Amino acid sequence: MSAKLTVDEGKSMMRQYCNYQERCHQDVRTKGLHLGFRSDELEEIISAMISEGLLDEERYARALARGKFRNNQWGKIKITQALKQHAVPEYCIRKAMTEIDDAEYKRAIKKLITTKQKSVGISKEGNQKVISYLLQKGFEYELVKEVMGVEE
């Protein structure tokens, strides 16, 4: 950008950015740096977004957890890693995990197992592929084994 943006222009741009979808502090900070704001200006913009209710880490974490679980069938491990990559505080991550109902979580695992078994078959090798697939999706090993009824 050739012309330097004012803080008010930055606030206006960030309002649009935050209104489009939920954002975490790190997303807004990265966008602000990209737009050329210095750290003190950026902190002023972030503070304004928080006070206006446009930026809320806990709300962001809960929305991400719900969306990634329901839309992408991600497990809790993968969701937690995604939140940590966005520098979301541990407290908010714990709150986000409460968005995932345990019964719904197990149903999702069962559904994924059934779907994957159709493509790889039901055998010892097939079970290993199913387990690997679910681990890749971020589900817990012990829970996957329990739902599959697999013994060591």
C-alpha positions as CSV (number, residue, x, y, z in Angstrom):
1,M,0.0,0.0,0.0
2,S,1.4,3.4,-0.9
3,A,-0.8,5.6,1.3
4,K,-0.7,5.1,5.0
5,L,-4.1,4.2,6.5
6,T,-5.3,6.0,9.5
7,V,-6.4,4.1,12.7
8,D,-10.0,5.0,12.0
9,E,-9.7,3.6,8.4
10,G,-8.1,0.5,10.0
11,K,-11.0,0.1,12.5
12,S,-13.5,0.4,9.6
13,M,-11.7,-2.3,7.6
14,M,-11.4,-4.6,10.6
15,R,-15.1,-4.2,11.4
16,Q,-15.8,-5.5,7.9
17,Y,-13.2,-8.3,8.3
18,C,-14.7,-9.3,11.7
19,N,-18.3,-9.1,10.5
20,Y,-17.7,-11.5,7.6
21,Q,-16.9,-14.4,9.9
22,E,-15.6,-15.1,13.4
23,R,-12.0,-14.1,13.9
24,C,-9.4,-14.7,16.6
25,H,-7.0,-12.1,17.8
26,Q,-4.1,-13.6,15.8
27,D,-6.1,-13.3,12.6
28,V,-6.9,-9.6,13.2
29,R,-3.3,-9.0,14.3
30,T,-1.9,-10.6,11.1
31,K,-4.3,-8.7,8.9
32,G,-3.4,-5.4,10.6
33,L,0.3,-6.0,10.2
34,H,-0.3,-6.8,6.5
35,L,-2.1,-3.5,6.2
36,G,0.9,-1.7,7.6
37,F,-0.2,-0.8,11.1
38,R,2.4,-0.5,13.9
39,S,1.9,-2.5,17.1
40,D,0.5,0.4,19.2
41,E,-2.0,1.3,16.4
42,L,-2.9,-2.4,16.0
43,E,-3.5,-2.8,19.7
44,E,-5.9,0.2,19.6
45,I,-7.8,-1.4,16.7
46,I,-8.0,-4.8,18.4
47,S,-9.2,-3.1,21.6
48,A,-11.9,-1.4,19.7
49,M,-13.0,-4.6,18.0
50,I,-13.2,-6.3,21.5
51,S,-15.1,-3.5,23.1
52,E,-17.6,-3.5,20.1
53,G,-18.1,-7.2,20.6
54,L,-16.7,-8.1,17.2
55,L,-13.7,-10.0,18.5
56,D,-14.2,-12.7,21.2
57,E,-11.7,-15.6,21.5
58,E,-14.1,-17.9,23.4
59,R,-16.9,-17.3,20.8
60,Y,-14.3,-17.9,18.0
61,A,-13.1,-21.1,19.6
62,R,-16.7,-22.5,20.2
63,A,-17.6,-21.7,16.6
64,L,-14.5,-23.3,15.2
65,A,-15.0,-26.4,17.3
66,R,-18.7,-26.8,16.2
67,G,-17.9,-26.2,12.6
68,K,-14.9,-28.4,12.3
69,F,-16.7,-31.3,14.1
70,R,-20.0,-31.0,12.3
71,N,-18.9,-30.1,8.8
72,N,-15.5,-31.7,8.6
73,Q,-15.9,-34.6,11.1
74,W,-12.7,-33.6,12.9
75,G,-11.9,-35.1,16.3
76,K,-11.1,-33.2,19.4
77,I,-7.3,-33.6,19.0
78,K,-7.3,-32.0,15.6
79,I,-9.7,-29.2,16.7
80,T,-7.4,-28.5,19.7
81,Q,-4.4,-28.3,17.5
82,A,-6.1,-25.9,15.1
83,L,-7.1,-23.7,18.0
84,K,-3.5,-23.7,19.4
85,Q,-2.2,-22.8,15.9
86,H,-4.4,-19.7,16.2
87,A,-2.9,-18.9,19.6
88,V,-6.3,-19.3,21.4
89,P,-5.9,-19.5,25.2
90,E,-6.2,-22.9,26.9
91,Y,-9.3,-21.7,28.8
92,C,-11.1,-21.0,25.6
93,I,-10.0,-24.3,24.1
94,R,-11.5,-26.1,27.1
95,K,-14.8,-24.1,26.7
96,A,-14.8,-25.0,23.0
97,M,-14.6,-28.7,23.7
98,T,-17.9,-28.5,25.7
99,E,-19.6,-27.7,22.4
100,I,-19.1,-31.3,21.3
101,D,-21.7,-33.6,22.8
102,D,-20.1,-37.0,23.8
103,A,-23.0,-39.1,22.4
104,E,-22.9,-37.1,19.1
105,Y,-19.1,-37.6,19.1
106,K,-19.4,-41.4,19.4
107,R,-22.1,-41.5,16.7
108,A,-19.7,-39.6,14.4
109,I,-17.0,-42.1,15.1
110,K,-19.4,-45.0,14.3
111,K,-20.5,-43.4,11.1
112,L,-16.9,-42.8,10.0
113,I,-16.0,-46.4,10.8
114,T,-18.9,-47.8,8.8
115,T,-18.1,-45.6,5.8
116,K,-14.4,-46.4,5.8
117,Q,-15.0,-50.1,6.3
118,K,-17.1,-50.2,3.2
119,S,-14.1,-49.0,1.2
120,V,-11.3,-51.0,2.9
121,G,-13.2,-54.1,4.1
122,I,-13.5,-55.7,7.5
123,S,-10.2,-57.5,8.2
124,K,-7.2,-57.0,10.5
125,E,-5.5,-54.9,7.8
126,G,-8.8,-53.1,7.1
127,N,-9.3,-52.3,10.8
128,Q,-5.8,-50.8,10.9
129,K,-6.6,-48.6,7.9
130,V,-9.8,-47.5,9.6
131,I,-8.0,-46.7,12.9
132,S,-5.3,-44.8,11.0
133,Y,-8.0,-42.8,9.2
134,L,-9.7,-41.8,12.4
135,L,-6.5,-40.9,14.1
136,Q,-5.7,-38.7,11.1
137,K,-9.1,-37.0,11.6
138,G,-8.1,-36.3,15.2
139,F,-10.0,-38.8,17.2
140,E,-8.6,-40.4,20.3
141,Y,-7.0,-43.9,19.9
142,E,-8.6,-45.4,23.0
143,L,-12.0,-44.2,22.0
144,V,-11.7,-45.4,18.5
145,K,-10.7,-48.8,19.7
146,E,-13.6,-48.9,22.2
147,V,-16.2,-47.9,19.5
148,M,-14.8,-50.4,17.0
149,G,-14.6,-53.2,19.7
150,V,-11.0,-53.9,18.8
151,E,-8.7,-55.6,21.4
152,E,-4.9,-55.3,21.4
